[in-house]
Amino acid sequence: MRIEAVEIFGFGKWYDQKFSFDPRLQVFQGANEAGKSTLSAFIDGVLFGFATKKKPYAQYIPKNGHSYGGQLTFVQADQRYVVKRVAGRAGGEVTVTTADGSQHDEAFLQQLLAPIDGPLFRQIFRFNQQDLMAIFQLQKADLSRHLLTVGAAGSQQWLSLAQKYRREAARLYKPRGRVWPLNQALSQLADLNAKLASAQATLPTYMAQQEKVTRQQAVVQTLGQQLTTARTAVNRLTQLQTAWPNYQAWREVKQQLAQQPASLAPQVYTDYQALQQKRSSRHAELQQLAAKLNAATGEQQLAPAFLFYQQHQAEFDTQLDQVADIQTAVQVSAQLQQQQHDLQQESQQLQTDLGVTATVVPLSELDLTQARNNQQQRQKLQQQLEEQQQTQAQQLEQQRLTEQQVAELETQLQQPQNRSQRHIKQQSYLIWGLVVVIGLLLPGWAKIVAVSGIVGAGWQFYRNRQPAPTNTATQSQWQQALAKLDQQQAQLAALDQAMTTSKANLAAYTAAWDSLKARYAYTALSDDVILNHQHDLQRLLACQQQLDQLTERQSEATYQVQQWLTGFDFAREWLPLAAVEPTAAIQQVTTFVTKQRQQLATLRDSDQNYAYYQQQTTRVQQEIAALDQALHELLASQHLVSEHELNQRQQADEAQQQLIQRQQVLANQINELLPQLQQYSDLTVVQTELTTRKNELQQQQKQLDAAQRQLTTLQTQLAQLASDGSYRVLRQQVAQQEAEISALTQHWLSYQLAAQWIEETLSQASQQRLPQMLIAAQNYFAILTQQRYVKINVTATQITVIRRDQQQFAVGELSQGTAEQLYVALRLAFAQTISDVQQVPLLIDDSFVNFDAQRQQQVLTLLTELSWTNQVIYFTARSVQPIVGQVTQLQE
C-alpha cells in the first residue's frame, strides 16, 4: 500500500488542507509545533480509527469549529481507494470508495489492511523518539526482553501485563521476607506444627487408640460390603432356583427345535396340491384315450410290453433323448477312474517316502527361509555351547590348581617362628633386666642407667610385638597366585554369562522351531523332511487336491448315470436295470424302445384313427411327464423325495410351530434371568451354591456384629481419652493453615507462571521471524553504525552484537546512541520482513534527534533502501536532502 494524497477537513491545527505524497520517500520538514505529529496521527486515525473520549488528548478535535475528519487516497495491488473518516462512534464513520465508484464500510477497509491492525501498525510501522527514549528507562534484563519481543504484535502491552503479574507475585511472597502473606502463613504453620508435635508427644495413648478405631472402622466397612454382596448373591440364587423348572422346560423345547429342520413355506404345500390336481385331470384324460385306442385296434391282440410302451411313450422318449449324454458320461467316468488310480499310487508312494500318513501343508516361502535360518542358528549355537562347556571344564581345572597353590603358600606364610628366634628374644629381655637392676644399685645420678634399661626393655617388647618378617619370595608368589585366581574367577563368571546367553538364544530358536512345526502339524516329521523335501510335500498336496477334484467329477458323472437309470423305475417290470452295468443298460433300453417304436409305426400306418388317438395320448403323456417333472423339482427344491415325505414334513412343521409358541411363552417368564441360568449345568449346582452362600452370609453377619461391638467399645475409650479436645483443635488449625498456604501458593504460582508464559510466548513469536529479520537487521545496523558492528546474535534470553574487531557486547553494555541504532535496525528489519504479507507505509516522527549529521545521512540512506518495499513517510525538524522522494515544508 502506498499513500498518494491526504485531505484534512479538520484535525488539530489542520483544516481544509491537502497534501500529496511521493510513492517512495516522503519527507515532511518543519520546526516544532509545525503539525508533524498531528499529520502522523491523522494518517493513523483515518486508517485504523480516531481516538475515543477515553483518550481525549489524542483526539485532535479542531478548535475553530471545522468538521472533524478527512480522507486519504492510497493505491494497493494496482487499485486506487479513497478512505473517508469523519466524526462518529467507535473511532469515526468510514466510507471506502473504489475506482468504479462503489462504496464500502469499515469491514471492507479492515479486510484490505489485514492482517495489519491498529496496535500492530503502531508497534512496528509507526514510531517516534518517545519509543526510543522508553528503551533506556528499562533495566538491563528488561531491555533484552523488550528487544527479543520486538517482532510480536502487542508485545508492549503483554510485557506490561507480565511485569504486573510479577509485582502481584512479589506482594504475596519473597524468599527473605517476613511481612508478606505467604511468608507469615508459613511461619504460623511452623509454630502450629511445633505445638501439635508437643501435644502429640503427650498423647501417645490417644494416637494409638485413634489408630485402633480407624482400623476397626475399615474392618466394619469391609465386612458390611461383603455382607451386602453375599446377600445380593443369595437373593439372586434364590430367584434362579425358583425359575429353574421353566428354564429346564425352555432348554428341552430349544433342544427339540434344534433337532428339527427349518419349516417349509406355506406356498410350497399350495403349489404341490395344485400340480397334483392337474396331474389327476391329465390321468383321467389318458384313461379315456387308452379306451379309444383299444377300440380302434378292434380284436387285434397286442403284446403287454407294447401296451405298456404305448401308455408311457412320452416318458420313454424323454429318457432316450439323453442317451448320447449318458454314453459320454460313462466314458468320462472310466477315464476318471484310471486317473484316480494313478494319483492314488503316486500319493501312497510319497507318503511312504516322507513317513506321513496324511497330507500336510507345505511351508510358505517366507517360513521356509526362516526355518532354514533357524536350523543354521541352532546348529551354530549348539556348537558354540559345546565349545564353551569344554572351555569351562578347562578353566575349572585351572582354578582348582590355582586354589591349591594359594592354600600351600598360605600354609608356608602362617608357620610359627623357630626355636632359635624365641631363644634370642628371651636373652634380650634378660640382658635389659640386668641393666635395670644394676642401675637401681648405683648411687645418685648413675641411676639413669636403670632408666635406660627400662627404655630398652620397652623398645625390645615393641619390636617383638611387630609381625615377624616373612619370606619375600613366598609373599610375592602368594600375591601373584591370588591375582591369577581373581582373574580366573572373572573369566569363569564371564563364561557363565556367555553360556547363559547362548542357552537362552538356543531355547528361543528351539521354541520358534517347535512353534513352526506345531503350526504346520509337522510334529511327526524329521528336520530333514521339513527342510529338504518341501517339493515332495507340495506334490503330495497337489495329488490330494487333484484326487479331490477327480472324485468330485467322478461323483457328478456317476450321479448323472444313476439319475438316468432311475428315470426308468416306472418300467421296472419290463426293464430290470438295477444290477446291470451302465453300458449294458443303455443297450437294453435302446433295443426295447426301438422294437416298440417299430410296432407303433406299423399300427399308425394301418389305422388313421389309431394314429390320431396315439398323438393325443402322446400329448397327454408329455403333459403328465411335465407335471411329474414340476412335482419332482418342487420336492427337490425343498430337499424332499416323495409326497409321503412332504406330508410328514407338513405335520412336523405344525408341531414345530407349537413348540416355537411354547418356547416364547417360557422365554417371557425367565427373560431377565436367562443369561444367569445359562451359566449353570443343572439345578443341583444352583442349590449347592445357594446353600454355601447362605452359610457364608450367616458367618459374615456374626463377624459384622462382633466387629461393630468392638468398634463401639474402642470409640467409647477414645472419647474418654480425648476429653479436653486440645489435640483435635490443633489438628484442625494445622489443616486450616495448610489450606490457606495452598491457596496463597496457587495464587503466587499463577502470577509467576503467567508472567513466564507471556515472556516465553512473545519470545517464540519473535523468533519465528528472526532468521529472516536478523539478515536485514545486521545489514541495517552496519549501515547505521558505519560498519562498526557487523553481526547480531539472538538467543532465548538475550541479544548480543559483535563489533568489527570481533569484540562481543550485550545490549546493556552499549551506549545510548548505539542502542537506539540497534532498536531502529530491528524495528525497520521486522517491518521489511513482513512486507510480503502487507506493504504498509512506515511513519517515522522525529525519531533520530540524538543522531549527528553523519548518522542522519546514514538514516536517510537506509530509509531510501527501505522505500523500495515500503513507502516511508518521515517527519523531521532538521533540514535534509534525500536522494529520492520529495520534501514538503510545513509552516507553523
C-alpha positions, 0 to 999 in steps of 0.5 A: 500500500502506498499513500498518494494524497491526504485531505484534512477537513479538520484535525488539530491545527489542520483544516481544509488542507491537502497534501500529496505524497511521493510513492517512495520517500516522503519527507515532511520538514518543519520546526516544532509545533509545525503539525508533524505529529498531528499529520502522523496521527491523522494518517493513523486515525483515518486508517485504523480509527480516531481516538475515543473520549477515553483518550481525549488528548489524542483526539485532535478535535479542531478548535475553530469549529471545522468538521472533524475528519478527512480522507486519504487516497492510497493505491494497493495491488494496482487499485486506487481507494479513497478512505473517508473518516469523519466524526462518529462512534467507535473511532469515526464513520468510514466510507471506502470508495473504489475506482468504479465508484462503489462504496464500502464500510469499515469491514471492507477497509479492515479486510484490505489492511489485514492482517495489519491492525491498529496496535500492530501498525503502531508497534512496528510501522509507526514510531517516534523518539518517545519509543526510543527514549522508553528503551533506556528507562528499562533495566538491563534484563528488561531491555533484552526482553523488550528487544527479543519481543520486538517482532510480536504484535502487542508485545508492549502491552503483554510485557506490561501485563507480565511485569504486573503479574510479577509485582502481584507475585512479589506482594504475596511472597519473597524468599527473605521476607517476613511481612508478606502473606505467604511468608507469615502463613508459613511461619504460623504453620511452623509454630502450629506444627511445633505445638501439635508435635508437643501435644502429640508427644503427650498423647501417645495413648490417644494416637494409638487408640485413634489408630485402633478405631480407624482400623476397626472402622475399615474392618466394619466397612469391609465386612458390611460390603461383603455382607451386602454382596453375599446377600445380593448373591443369595437373593439372586440364587434364590430367584434362579432356583425358583425359575429353574423348572421353566428354564429346564422346560425352555432348554428341552423345547430349544433342544427339540427345535434344534433337532428339527429342520427349518419349516417349509413355506406355506406356498410350497404345500399350495403349489404341490396340491395344485400340480397334483390336481392337474396331474389327476385331470391329465390321468383321467384324460389318458384313461379315456384315450387308452379306451379309444385306442383299444377300440380302434385296434378292434380284436387285434391282440397286442403284446403287454410290453407294447401296451405298456410302451404305448401308455408311457411313450412320452416318458420313454422318449424323454429318457432316450433323448439323453442317451448320447449324454449318458454314453459320454458320461460313462466314458468320462467316468472310466477315464476318471477312474484310471486317473484316480488310480494313478494319483492314488499310487503316486500319493501312497508312494510319497507318503511312504517316502516322507513317513506321513500318513496324511497330507500336510501343508507345505511351508510358505516361502517366507517360513521356509527361509526362516526355518532354514535360518533357524536350523543354521542358528541352532546348529551354530549355537549348539556348537558354540555351547559345546565349545564353551562347556569344554572351555569351562571344564578347562578353566575349572581345572585351572582354578582348582590348581590355582586354589591349591597353590594359594592354600600351600603358600598360605600354609608356608606364610602362617608357620610359627617362628623357630626355636632359635628366634624365641631363644634370642628374644628371651636373652634380650629381655634378660640382658635389659633386666640386668641393666635395670637392676644394676642401675637401681644399685648405683648411687645418685645420678648413675641411676639413669642407667636403670632408666635406660634399661627400662627404655630398652626393655620397652623398645625390645617388647615393641619390636617383638610385638611387630609381625615377624618378617616373612619370606619375600619370595613366598609373599610375592608368589602368594600375591601373584597366585591370588591375582591369577585366581581373581582373574580366573574367577572373572573369566569363569563368571564371564563364561557363565554369562556367555553360556547363559546367553547362548542357552537362552538364544538356543531355547528361543530358536528351539521354541520358534522351531517347535512353534513352526512345526506345531503350526504346520502339524509337522510334529511327526516329521524329521528336520530333514523332511521339513527342510529338504523335501518341501517339493515332495510335500507340495506334490503330495498336496497337489495329488490330494487336491487333484484326487479331490477334484477327480472324485468330485467329477467322478461323483457328478458323472456317476450321479448323472448315470444313476439319475438316468437309470432311475428315470426308468423305475416306472418300467421296472417290470419290463426293464430290470436295470438295477444290477446291470452295468451302465453300458449294458443298460443303455443297450437294453433300453435302446433295443426295447424302445426301438422294437416298440417304436417299430410296432407303433409305426406299423399300427399308425400306418394301418389305422388313421384313427389309431394314429390320431388317438396315439398323438393325443395320448402322446400329448397327454403323456408329455403333459403328465411327464411335465407335471411329474417333472414340476412335482419332482423339482418342487420336492427337490427344491425343498430337499424332499423325495416323495409326497409321503415325505412332504406330508410328514414334513407338513405335520412336523412343521405344525408341531414345530410351530407349537413348540416355537409358541411354547418356547416364547411363552417360557422365554417371557417368564425367565427373560431377565434371568436367562443369561444367569441360568445359562451359566449353570449345568443343572439345578443341583449346582444352583442349590449347592451354591445357594446353600454355601452362600447362605452359610457364608452370609450367616458367618459374615453377619456374626463377624459384622456384629462382633466387629461393630461391638468392638468398634463401639467399645474402642470409640467409647475409650477414645472419647474418654481419652480425648476429653479436653479436645486440645489435640483435635483443635490443633489438628484442625488449625494445622489443616486450616493453615495448610489450606490457606498456604495452598491457596496463597501458593496457587495464587503466587504460582499463577502470577509467576507462571503467567508472567513466564508464559507471556515472556516465553510466548512473545519470545517464540513469536519473535523468533519465528521471524528472526532468521529472516529479520536478523539478515536485514537487521545486521545489514541495517545496523552496519549501515547505521553504525558505519560498519562498526558492528557487523553481526547480531546474535539472538538467543532465548534470553538475550541479544548480543552484537559483535563489533568489527574487531570481533569484540562481543557486547550485550545490549546493556553494555552499549551506549545510548546512541548505539542502542537506539541504532540497534532498536531502529535496525530491528524495528525497520528489519521486522517491518521489511520482513513482513512486507510480503504479507502487507506493504504498509507505509512506515511513519517515522516522527522525529525519531533520530534527534540524538543522531549527528549529521553523519548518522542522519545521512546514514538514516536517510540512506537506509530509509531510501533502501527501505522505500523500495518495499515500503513507502516511508513517510518521515517527519523531521525538524532538521533540514535534509536532502534525500536522494529520492522522494520529495520534501514538503515544508510545513509552516507553523 
